[in-house]
Amino acid sequence: MQYRIEGTTLPVVTITLTPGQRIFSSSGGMSWMTQTVEMDTNTGGGLGKMFKRALSGESLFVVDYYVERGEGEVAFSAEFPGTILDLDLADGQSMIVQKDAFMCAEKEVDLGLHFRKRLGAGLFGGEGFMLQRLTGPGKAFVNFDGEILTKELQPGELLRVDTGHVAMFEPTVDFDVEIVRGFKNILLGGEGLFLATLRGPGKAYLQTMPMDKLAQKIAQYMPQVGGKGQSGGLNVGLDQLFGGR
């Protein structure tokens, strides 16, 4: 499959389709397409798949894109400042990604749920109990906040991460949360009460700018209007825009 990722702060992936190739995305995910591209909105595998997608933050329906003859192009844009990654998944290979990261994939790729087994990881890990699992074979595209750094964790190697910075990891990586050690660190350290922990072996992908932190930083500079304790319309708009990430 031919594709190109363009742009910097707000990138876009453009995919070239030929007869016999199909890609799918959540409904409403497409940005633009050429006139030869056809659309087919469907359940993506029945009611069970629809329910799982809803739990993972995706739409109930998916849209297939294909061409009958010649070539066509379909594009998917980032919804927030960040990075688009292309995942080349072998047969049976999986990646665990944060909710709402999925953009599109070849039809053979399975988009499913990943449940966090530990209570602490689900309650305090920043994304809830449910993440997305992408399983090959096929190419998939995901979008994360800010830049992406990759950490190759050796067996038993532990990485502590501020919650919200975990973008994606291989299934072999053990994800959990721990309480920040030290009374002064909790009260004065500014990192909150919990840290996410990633234990190898496997690759972990970290995002540099979680959108909730960006929203909080921008909100500090918004004017306060309407009396004490009441925020202006811009603050409300920012909360609605970024509150889900």
N, C-alpha and C positions, 0 to 999 in steps of 0.2 A: 504494500500500500504506500502510495506517495503522499507526502504531507510536508508542510513547512510551518514553523513557529516563528512569528514575526512580532515586532514591538518590544518595548522595554518595560515601562511601568504597568501598562495595561496590555498584555500580549494577546494574540489571537492565533489559533491553530486553523489552518486551511487544509482540507483533505481532498485529494483528487480521487474520484470514483470511476471505475470502469465496470462494464457489465459483469455480473456475478459477485460483485463486492457489495456488502451492506455494513453500515455502521448504525449505531443507535445512541440516543441521548434521552435524558428526561424531557418531558414536554416543556416547551418554551426555552430550550437550551440553544437553539440555532440562532445565529446572527444574520447570515445571508447565504444565498446559494444561487447557482446559475440555473438557467431555465430548463436544462436537461435533467435536473435532479428531481426525483419523485419522492413523496412522503407517504408513510404508512403508519398511522397511529394505532397502537395495539396495547394489550395488557402485559406484554413482555413475559408470558409464561403462565398466565392464569391468576386467580385470586390470591393464591399463596404468595406469589412473587410481588403482586401489588401491595399486599400487606407488609411484606418485609421492606420494600422500598419506602413506604410511608414511614415506617419506624426508623429508618436510617436517614430520613430527611429529604428523600427524593419524591418526585411526583408519582401519582398512582399509575399513570400511563407512560409509555415510552414511544418514541418516534423513530422509525427506521428510515434511512436515506439510501437511495440507490439510483442507478441509471439503467435504462433499457438498452440504449445504444450510445456509441461515442463515449465522451468523457464529460464529467461534471465536477463542480467544486462546491463544497459546503464548508462554512466557517463557524467556529465557536469562539466567542470572546470571553476573556476573563471578566468576572463580575466585580472584582475588587483589585487594588494594586497588588501584584504578586508575580508568581512564576508558574508557567505551565510545564509539566513534566510528561514525557512520553514513556510508557511502560511497555516493554516487550516481554510478555509473559509466555513462558513455555507451557506445554500441556500439564495441567495440574498445579502449576506454580501460582502462589497467591501473594498479595500484598494487602496489608491492613492500613486503611487510610481514614482520616478524620471525616466526619459527616460533612456533606455538601461539597466535598472536594471533586467528586466525579464530574467529568464533562461529557465524554463520549467514548465509544469503544467499538471494535469490530464485533459483529453479531455473535461470534463464537465465545466471547468473553462473558463470564457469569458475574453479575453484580448481586452480591448477597450481604448478609449481616454478619457481624462479628460481635459476640457478646463478651463483655468483660466479666470474668469469673469471680473476681474479688470484689467484695462490697466497697472497700475503700477506694479502689480504682474507679468504680462506677460513680460514686458519690462526689469525689473530690478531684478526679483526673482531668476535669476541664471539658469533657465531651459527653459525659453521661455513660450509661452502661452499653450503648450500642454504637459501633463503628461500622464502616463499610469494608467489605472484603471483595477484592477483585481477583478472579481466578481465570487463568488461561486455558486454552491457547488463544493468543491474539494480542493486538495492540490496544492500549487504553491510554486515555489522556486525563490528567488530574491537574487541579489548580490550587495553589497554596498561597498563604499570606506572606508578602515580602520575598526575600531571597531564601534559598534552600541550601542547607549544609548537610553533608552526608557523613555519618560516623560509622565506621566498621568496628563493631564491638567483638572482642575475643570472648571465648567461653568464660563465664563468670565475671567478666568486666562490667562494672556498674557505672552508669551515667545518670546524674541527678539533673533534672530539667525543671525550670519554672513551668507550672501547668499552663497549657495553651500553646507552648512552643513545639509540642510533638505533632508532626504533620503526618508521618507514615512510618511503618516499620515492617520488617519481615516477620512471618508467623513464629519463627524460632526465638524472637526477642520476647523476653518476659516483661510485661508492663505492670507496674504497681505504683502506689503512692506511699509516702512516709511523712511523718510529722517532722517539721524543722526542729533540730536539736538546739537546746539552749534557750533559756527564758529571755535573755536580751536579744537574741536573734529573732525570736518570734515577735517581740514588741517593737524593736527598733530596726530590724533588718530590712523591712520593706518588701519581703518576698512572700508574705502571707504565712499561713499555718502549715501548708502542705507543699511538698515537691513531688513531681513525678519521677519515677525511677525506671530506667531501661537497663535490663541485664542481658548480656550476650549469651550465646553467639548470634550474630546477624547484623544487618544494616538497619540503622535508624536515620530518619530524615527529619531535620529540625527546621522550623520556619522562624524567620528573624523578626516578623512583625505581626503578631496576632491582632486581628481587627478589633477585638474588644479593648486592647490596650491603646490602639490608635484612637479609637473613639473617646476613651477617657482623657487622653492627652489633648485632643482637639477641644473637648468640652470645657477644659480649664480656661480656654481663651475666649469662650463665648460670653457675650454680655448677659447679665442678669436683668430681667425686666419684669414688671408686673408686681413688684413688691417683694418683701423678704421671703425667701424660701421658694419662690416661683421662678422657673426657668423660662426663657424665651422660646419662641417657636423653633428656632434653629436647634436648640438643645433637644427638644422633643423629636425633631426630625432625625437628628443623629442617633438618638437612642433607638428609634424605629429601624433605621438603616443598618446599624451595626450590632444591635442587641442579640441577633441570632448567631453571632460568631464569637 
